[in-house]
Amino acid sequence: MEIDVAGKTIIADTFVIVTGRSKVQTRAIADGITENIKAAGMRVGRLEGYSEGTWILIDLGDIVVHVFTPEQRAFYNLERLWAPASERQAQSS
Protein backbone atom coordinates (compact mmCIF):
# COMPACT_ATOMS: atom_id res chain seq x y z
CA MET A 1 0.00 0.00 0.00
CA GLU A 2 1.21 3.49 -0.81
CA ILE A 3 0.22 6.51 1.30
CA ASP A 4 0.81 10.09 0.15
CA VAL A 5 2.09 12.02 3.17
CA ALA A 6 3.47 15.01 1.26
CA GLY A 7 2.60 18.19 3.12
CA LYS A 8 1.66 16.24 6.27
CA THR A 9 5.20 15.53 7.47
CA ILE A 10 8.76 16.53 6.65
CA ILE A 11 9.87 12.90 7.00
CA ALA A 12 8.88 11.83 3.49
CA ASP A 13 6.45 12.35 0.63
CA THR A 14 5.32 8.74 0.43
CA PHE A 15 5.01 5.80 2.80
CA VAL A 16 4.98 2.32 1.34
CA ILE A 17 3.50 -0.31 3.67
CA VAL A 18 4.27 -3.98 3.11
CA THR A 19 3.40 -7.07 5.16
CA GLY A 20 5.49 -10.22 5.53
CA ARG A 21 4.03 -13.32 7.16
CA SER A 22 6.98 -13.81 9.53
CA LYS A 23 10.17 -12.14 10.76
CA VAL A 24 12.14 -14.19 8.23
CA GLN A 25 9.90 -12.98 5.42
CA THR A 26 10.02 -9.32 6.51
CA ARG A 27 13.82 -9.49 6.48
CA ALA A 28 13.77 -11.10 3.03
CA ILE A 29 11.46 -8.36 1.76
CA ALA A 30 13.74 -5.67 3.22
CA ASP A 31 16.78 -7.37 1.67
CA GLY A 32 15.10 -7.46 -1.73
CA ILE A 33 14.12 -3.81 -1.56
CA THR A 34 17.56 -2.60 -0.45
CA GLU A 35 19.36 -4.76 -3.03
CA ASN A 36 17.18 -3.43 -5.85
CA ILE A 37 17.56 0.17 -4.70
CA LYS A 38 21.35 -0.17 -4.58
CA ALA A 39 21.41 -1.95 -7.97
CA ALA A 40 19.50 1.00 -9.42
CA GLY A 41 22.29 3.30 -8.22
CA MET A 42 20.22 4.83 -5.46
CA ARG A 43 21.11 5.14 -1.79
CA VAL A 44 19.43 3.61 1.25
CA GLY A 45 19.51 6.25 3.99
CA ARG A 46 18.74 4.17 7.06
CA LEU A 47 17.52 0.71 7.87
CA GLU A 48 15.88 0.30 11.29
CA GLY A 49 14.36 -2.71 13.04
CA TYR A 50 16.01 -5.37 10.90
CA SER A 51 17.33 -7.45 13.80
CA GLU A 52 13.89 -7.62 15.47
CA GLY A 53 12.14 -8.15 12.14
CA THR A 54 8.62 -7.18 13.23
CA TRP A 55 8.69 -3.63 11.83
CA ILE A 56 11.52 -2.77 9.47
CA LEU A 57 11.81 0.82 8.32
CA ILE A 58 13.76 1.60 5.15
CA ASP A 59 14.51 5.29 4.59
CA LEU A 60 14.91 6.08 0.90
CA GLY A 61 14.70 9.86 1.24
CA ASP A 62 11.34 10.97 -0.17
CA ILE A 63 10.02 7.43 0.29
CA VAL A 64 9.89 5.50 3.55
CA VAL A 65 9.11 1.78 3.36
CA HIS A 66 7.55 0.06 6.37
CA VAL A 67 7.76 -3.74 6.35
CA PHE A 68 5.54 -5.24 9.06
CA THR A 69 4.53 -8.60 10.40
CA PRO A 70 0.70 -8.83 10.37
CA GLU A 71 0.45 -8.27 14.13
CA GLN A 72 2.59 -5.12 14.08
CA ARG A 73 0.77 -3.73 11.03
CA ALA A 74 -2.59 -4.18 12.74
CA PHE A 75 -1.29 -2.70 16.01
CA TYR A 76 0.24 0.46 14.51
CA ASN A 77 -2.36 0.84 11.72
CA LEU A 78 -0.40 3.50 9.84
CA GLU A 79 -3.04 3.53 7.11
CA ARG A 80 -5.59 4.93 9.54
CA LEU A 81 -3.08 7.22 11.26
CA TRP A 82 -2.09 8.93 8.00
CA ALA A 83 -5.48 8.79 6.26
CA PRO A 84 -7.29 12.08 5.61
CA ALA A 85 -9.55 13.12 8.49
CA SER A 86 -12.69 12.32 6.48
CA GLU A 87 -11.53 8.71 6.02
CA ARG A 88 -10.65 8.35 9.72
CA GLN A 89 -14.13 9.53 10.69
CA ALA A 90 -15.77 7.11 8.25
CA GLN A 91 -13.66 4.21 9.62
CA SER A 92 -14.69 4.90 13.21
CA SER A 93 -18.41 5.15 12.40
Summary of the structure (lengths in Angstrom):
residues: 93
radius of gyration: 13.8
end to end distance: 22.8
largest distance: 45.7
contacts: 248
relative contact order: 0.20
helix: 40%
strand: 27%
